């Protein structure tokens, strides 16, 4: 995916050069060239953001999979265990109070 981002950045520069060349040769007005480049820039930004989001999602999923395979306790699991321990302590405490 990172390669795709790099290629998109290279392509952006090449398209910008192409737009300038078309304007210079008179095949496109300056306004058309500017509009063309702005639209292209928006499209590239959108693609970059989509690619970045996909990459982030993939990394997060890979980390989750690794953590699960490594049998590492997550924060939520740890919170659940702490809550369960508190409840058990409370139940034991209440049980010993009624036994007295």
C-alpha positions, 0 to 999 in steps of 0.5 A, spaced: 500 500 500 505 504 501 508 503 494 501 505 491 501 512 495 508 513 493 506 512 486 500 516 487 505 522 489 509 521 483 503 521 478 501 527 481 507 531 479 507 528 472 500 530 471 502 537 474 507 537 469 503 535 463 497 540 465 503 545 465 505 543 458 498 542 455 497 550 457 504 552 454 502 548 448 495 552 448 492 545 448 488 547 454 487 554 457 490 556 464 483 556 467 482 549 464 489 547 466 488 549 473 481 546 474 484 540 471 489 540 476 485 542 482 480 536 481 486 531 480 489 534 487 482 532 490 481 525 487 489 524 489 487 526 496 481 522 497 485 516 494 490 517 499 486 518 505 482 511 503 489 508 502 491 510 509 484 508 512 485 501 509 492 501 511 490 503 518 485 498 519 489 492 516 495 494 521 490 494 527 487 487 525 494 484 524 496 487 531 489 484 534 490 477 531 498 477 534 495 479 541 490 474 540 495 468 538 500 471 543 495 470 548 496 477 551 490 480 555 487 486 552 485 492 557 478 490 556 479 483 558 483 486 564 478 491 566 473 485 566 477 480 571 478 486 576 471 487 576 470 480 577 475 480 583 472 485 586 465 482 586 468 475 588 471 479 594 465 483 596 461 476 596 466 473 600 466 479 605 459 478 605 459 471 606 464 471 612 460 477 615 453 473 615 457 467 618 459 471 624 
